[in-house]
Amino acid sequence: MPSLHPHRILITAHACALIAILLGLLSLLLAPGANAANLQISPVMINFRAGQGAAGINLQNLGDAPVYGQVRVYLWDQQQGDDVLLATQDVVASPPIIQIGPKSSQTIRLVRRAGSDKTGEQSYRVLIDEIARDDAPATSGVDIRLRYSVPVFTAPQNERAEPQLTWQFFRKDGEWMLRLNNSGQLHAQLGAIRVTNGAGKEFPISSGLMGYALAGRVREWKLPLPKETDLSGALRIAASINGRAVTAAATVPER
């Protein structure tokens, strides 16, 4: 979970810490008496059309207990290869505090403020944090509070905008990394990815959503590949970008 700061949130992840957290959450979920959220969010991505001033996110509580939460909107940027969230007033959420009764739903309204239109695509994240009430009755199990993050994009003025991607594979501290430079005017959502080395051996990188390379930004990922993986020769890449199958080529720079 990102650490909060009044003006900036830097999202980083260390593999060991992440594994420990996931294992801890799994053990809590399996423990008797654990209370987990039962909240459905739709849609899971917001795309503002050019000139569109408002959109909605529907929250549905499928559980038997009320859900309370806080809603905040951040400008989503990428700096030094990582995701960064910055304070913004370009898009506001209403209401900022939610209370959803059992088997009930509520709509969060996202409103673009006047003057927030930009030439290029803008990216935001809506963070929905479950919060506990001070007067809530004590529970015998573990009360798990979750965070939901919904990507929001505003369309660029160029209706034909596309991502323009340059793929780079390299080593950092002995680990294989992917650097994706998106020089285009539209974000790239990365889905399933496979890379084939010069000898014809294929390596799966991702089977589902891997992340995003924002318009005009550079994003880096540590790859789930053994250190001894051979990525020599001309590399061929098969990937799903914004739901479309694409192919690309890359080479590993000489050390």
Secondary structure by P-SEA (a helix, b strand, c coil): cccccccbbbbbbbaaaaaaaaaaaaaaaaccbbbbbbccccccbbbbcccccbbbbbbbbcccbbbbbbbbbbbccccccbbbbbbbccccccccbbbbccccbbbbbbbbccccccccbbbbbbbbbbbbbccccccccbbbbbbbbbbbbbbcccccbbbbbbbbbbbcccbbbbbbbccccbbbbbcbbbbbccccbbbbccccccccccccbbbbbbcccccccccccbbbbbbbcccbbbbbbbbbccc
